[in-house]
Amino acid sequence: MNTNGNDATGTIGATKTSFGIVEHIRDHDASGVSEIANDLGISKSTAHNHLKTLAELGYVVRQGDEYALGLKFLDLGDHARTRHALYHASIGEMDDLVEAVGERGQVMVEENGRGVYIYQVKSEQGLQTDSHIGTTVDLHTTSVGKSYLAFCDEERRREILDGELTRLTTKTIDDRDALEAELATIRERGYAFNDEERITGMRAVGAPILSDDETILGAISVSGPTTRMKGEWYHTEVPEMVTQAARVIGIRATYS
């Protein structure tokens, strides 16, 4: 890892190192200097100096021989989320939707070709998986992501899908032609299914959030276990509720 100066792309190595350390700590809950240095391929002194600077700024805290992320990131994360009009437009409607369906709901926007959850709410019986606010996902593996891909403009869709499609389960659609056919069906019916395509045992129904001029703003979904998301409930009743909620959110986001 280039830890100093600019690389050939004009980016700054020291900044990349600092954020590499932050992400390492996030992925491991807490990390020590030696572990960070070994995993990132930097010297212990470099790792220590970056950690010391991050600690002085309040972005990491020392816990014995390890470092954990500081709560200062909460302020940045909250600011990043609340700058989206979609976040404010979604809260009440998503809460009502989840209460009606009795599972877990999420609001997603696209950033840098990936889906990012900016809001999530769960009923008492809803299952919590590995996703949370701030989680990024491959768009083709989720109902929210496929809803977004189906309704974004063709050029943007090509940019996002350029390259290999990651396969997460045996049901992930990782063939480009098959995915395009699926997206065409989603555009026609107005909503998307996720049938164990990201997590085995979980299904979801998603729908796009559109402005009054049909511009895609994001997408929503509700997800639950296959034991409950099945039959007429999963294929007809939940899609009706999800698409209605998405329409309301789109109106609120457009005119807020």
C-alpha positions as MATLAB code, in Angstrom:
seq = 'MNTNGNDATGTIGATKTSFGIVEHIRDHDASGVSEIANDLGISKSTAHNHLKTLAELGYVVRQGDEYALGLKFLDLGDHARTRHALYHASIGEMDDLVEAVGERGQVMVEENGRGVYIYQVKSEQGLQTDSHIGTTVDLHTTSVGKSYLAFCDEERRREILDGELTRLTTKTIDDRDALEAELATIRERGYAFNDEERITGMRAVGAPILSDDETILGAISVSGPTTRMKGEWYHTEVPEMVTQAARVIGIRATYS';
ca = [
       0.000    0.000    0.000;
       1.334    3.424   -0.980;
       1.357    5.302    2.328;
       2.833    8.601    1.215;
       2.364   11.127   -1.575;
       0.238   10.792   -4.691;
      -0.101    7.696   -6.850;
      -0.469    7.569  -10.633;
      -4.177    8.366  -10.396;
      -3.568   11.538   -8.412;
      -4.951   10.111   -5.172;
      -3.167   10.540   -1.838;
      -1.631    7.414   -0.346;
      -1.802    8.581    3.267;
      -5.544    9.153    2.998;
      -6.032    5.689    1.520;
      -4.020    4.226    4.393;
      -6.091    6.010    7.043;
      -9.365    4.831    5.561;
      -7.945    1.346    5.055;
      -7.217    1.279    8.784;
     -10.714    2.554    9.609;
     -12.317   -0.139    7.456;
     -10.075   -2.816    8.958;
     -11.206   -1.808   12.447;
     -14.841   -1.831   11.294;
     -14.517   -5.330    9.841;
     -12.845   -6.718   12.968;
     -14.735   -4.684   15.636;
     -11.337   -3.756   17.091;
      -7.765   -4.160   15.850;
      -4.243   -3.955   17.207;
      -1.275   -2.221   15.594;
       0.477   -5.433   14.549;
      -2.679   -6.928   13.064;
      -3.381   -3.785   11.038;
       0.213   -3.519    9.851;
       0.338   -7.155    8.745;
      -3.032   -7.168    7.008;
      -2.519   -3.849    5.197;
       1.130   -4.414    4.339;
       2.438   -1.345    6.156;
       5.016   -0.884    8.909;
       4.007   -0.876   12.564;
       5.261    2.689   12.911;
       3.064    3.824   10.005;
       0.040    2.061   11.473;
       0.744    3.564   14.893;
       1.101    7.097   13.521;
      -2.182    6.868   11.609;
      -3.972    5.450   14.646;
      -2.569    8.170   16.875;
      -3.815   10.852   14.476;
      -7.249    9.232   14.157;
      -7.470    8.976   17.944;
      -6.587   12.653   18.408;
      -9.383   13.540   15.976;
     -11.850   11.310   17.820;
     -12.408    8.774   15.043;
     -10.865    5.827   16.883;
     -10.531    5.058   20.587;
      -7.929    2.924   22.284;
      -9.144   -0.078   24.260;
      -6.156   -1.745   25.870;
      -3.914   -2.966   23.068;
      -6.582   -2.493   20.394;
      -8.386    0.347   18.671;
     -12.122    0.613   17.991;
     -14.124    3.113   15.954;
     -15.095    6.251   17.827;
     -18.640    7.545   18.145;
     -17.677   10.602   16.113;
     -18.529    8.551   13.039;
     -22.161    8.584   14.168;
     -22.387   12.292   13.447;
     -20.921   11.877    9.968;
     -23.147    8.909    9.183;
     -26.268   10.696   10.375;
     -25.395   13.757    8.294;
     -24.792   11.623    5.184;
     -28.131    9.891    5.648;
     -30.310   12.874    6.504;
     -29.099   14.917    3.520;
     -31.288   12.647    1.378;
     -34.823   13.978    0.949;
     -35.794   10.344    0.464;
     -34.843    9.527    4.044;
     -37.241   12.105    5.477;
     -39.986   11.170    3.007;
     -39.735    7.464    3.830;
     -39.798    7.187    7.605;
     -43.510    7.294    8.413;
     -44.628    5.337    5.372;
     -42.032    2.599    5.925;
     -42.990    2.310    9.579;
     -46.638    1.812    8.577;
     -45.678   -0.692    5.860;
     -43.607   -2.807    8.230;
     -46.378   -2.768   10.814;
     -48.806   -4.039    8.164;
     -46.511   -6.722    6.754;
     -44.929   -7.708   10.059;
     -41.400   -8.149    8.745;
     -38.375   -5.905    8.086;
     -38.297   -2.975    5.676;
     -35.505   -0.934    4.112;
     -34.989    2.113    1.944;
     -32.126    2.057   -0.551;
     -30.377    4.601   -2.725;
     -27.684    3.951   -5.308;
     -24.202    5.342   -4.871;
     -21.133    4.404   -6.905;
     -22.962    1.499   -8.507;
     -24.021   -0.155   -5.254;
     -27.128   -0.029   -3.138;
     -26.883    1.721    0.240;
     -29.532    1.311    2.933;
     -30.397    4.713    4.409;
     -33.305    3.556    6.556;
     -34.351    0.254    8.056;
     -37.174   -0.697   10.401;
     -38.116   -4.076   11.841;
     -41.266   -5.495   13.393;
     -41.112   -7.548   16.569;
     -41.016  -10.798   14.595;
     -38.862   -9.438   11.757;
     -35.523  -11.163   11.198;
     -32.316   -9.156   11.402;
     -29.674  -10.410    8.992;
     -26.288   -8.939    8.120;
     -27.820   -5.724    6.755;
     -28.202   -2.473    8.637;
     -28.253    1.242    7.935;
     -25.202    1.960    5.797;
     -24.883   -1.577    4.431;
     -23.933   -1.663    0.744;
     -25.238   -4.429   -1.510;
     -24.833   -5.679   -5.069;
     -27.905   -4.335   -6.840;
     -28.620   -7.487   -8.843;
     -28.896   -9.621   -5.685;
     -31.770   -7.768   -3.975;
     -35.351   -6.777   -4.734;
     -34.580   -3.120   -3.964;
     -31.547   -3.246   -6.237;
     -33.365   -4.932   -9.105;
     -36.191   -2.412   -8.742;
     -33.649    0.364   -9.099;
     -31.896   -1.241  -12.073;
     -35.173   -1.856  -13.871;
     -36.190    1.796  -13.763;
     -32.890    3.668  -14.062;
     -31.849    4.861  -17.514;
     -30.234    2.347  -19.823;
     -26.814    4.020  -19.892;
     -26.558    4.068  -16.108;
     -27.687    0.449  -15.946;
     -24.923   -0.574  -18.358;
     -22.350    1.272  -16.259;
     -23.488   -0.431  -13.058;
     -23.622   -3.912  -14.575;
     -20.326   -3.632  -16.429;
     -18.242   -6.596  -15.309;
     -18.910   -9.907  -13.591;
     -22.143  -10.368  -11.625;
     -21.359  -11.649   -8.139;
     -23.028  -14.948   -7.204;
     -24.020  -15.086   -3.529;
     -26.389  -18.073   -3.466;
     -27.463  -20.797   -5.869;
     -30.403  -18.568   -6.835;
     -28.483  -15.368   -7.569;
     -29.036  -14.226  -11.150;
     -25.459  -13.954  -12.414;
     -26.150  -14.237  -16.157;
     -26.487  -10.859  -17.879;
     -29.158  -11.945  -20.380;
     -31.235  -13.596  -17.663;
     -30.946  -10.500  -15.514;
     -32.017   -8.207  -18.354;
     -35.060  -10.416  -18.921;
     -35.880  -10.232  -15.215;
     -35.539   -6.438  -15.238;
     -37.890   -6.190  -18.213;
     -40.494   -8.176  -16.253;
     -40.014   -5.889  -13.248;
     -40.567   -2.800  -15.395;
     -43.789   -4.317  -16.712;
     -45.308   -5.321  -13.376;
     -43.790   -2.515  -11.245;
     -42.134   -4.531   -8.483;
     -39.388   -7.088   -7.905;
     -38.955  -10.327   -5.995;
     -35.842  -11.570   -4.256;
     -36.239  -15.321   -3.923;
     -33.243  -16.295   -1.762;
     -30.888  -14.513   -4.174;
     -28.765  -12.813   -1.526;
     -29.378  -14.904    1.603;
     -30.652  -18.476    1.564;
     -33.935  -18.715    3.440;
     -34.914  -15.061    2.942;
     -37.322  -13.536    0.420;
     -38.182   -9.916   -0.299;
     -40.458   -7.725   -2.365;
     -39.169   -4.394   -3.646;
     -40.502   -1.462   -5.633;
     -38.937    1.659   -7.162;
     -39.432    5.136   -5.748;
     -40.127    7.452   -8.681;
     -40.538   11.213   -8.887;
     -43.513   12.733  -10.679;
     -41.486   12.777  -13.917;
     -40.617    9.054  -13.503;
     -37.022    9.687  -12.406;
     -35.752    6.895  -10.184;
     -34.946    8.161   -6.669;
     -34.333    4.888   -4.875;
     -36.289    1.813   -3.872;
     -37.899    0.124   -0.894;
     -38.437   -3.472    0.115;
     -39.788   -5.699    2.842;
     -38.040   -8.969    3.594;
     -38.721  -12.034    5.680;
     -38.102  -15.765    5.942;
     -39.377  -18.148    3.293;
     -41.560  -19.802    5.927;
     -43.682  -16.647    6.115;
     -43.071  -14.965    2.748;
     -44.915  -17.456    0.566;
     -48.064  -18.131   -1.425;
     -50.629  -15.443   -2.239;
     -49.311  -13.277    0.594;
     -45.830  -13.090   -0.925;
     -46.805  -13.002   -4.605;
     -49.812  -10.659   -4.500;
     -50.691   -9.013   -1.188;
     -47.225   -7.834   -0.119;
     -46.395   -6.446   -3.607;
     -49.587   -4.357   -3.523;
     -48.628   -2.850   -0.157;
     -45.010   -2.265   -1.156;
     -45.828   -0.548   -4.469;
     -48.425    1.667   -2.787;
     -45.913    2.722   -0.123;
     -43.303    3.435   -2.801;
     -45.774    5.672   -4.669;
     -46.548    7.664   -1.523;
     -42.854    8.081   -0.707;
     -42.170    9.227   -4.274;
     -44.836   11.919   -3.998;
     -43.523   13.078   -0.632;
     -39.936   13.166   -1.882;
     -40.915   15.103   -5.007;
     -42.866   17.806   -3.239;
     -41.065   18.044    0.104;
];
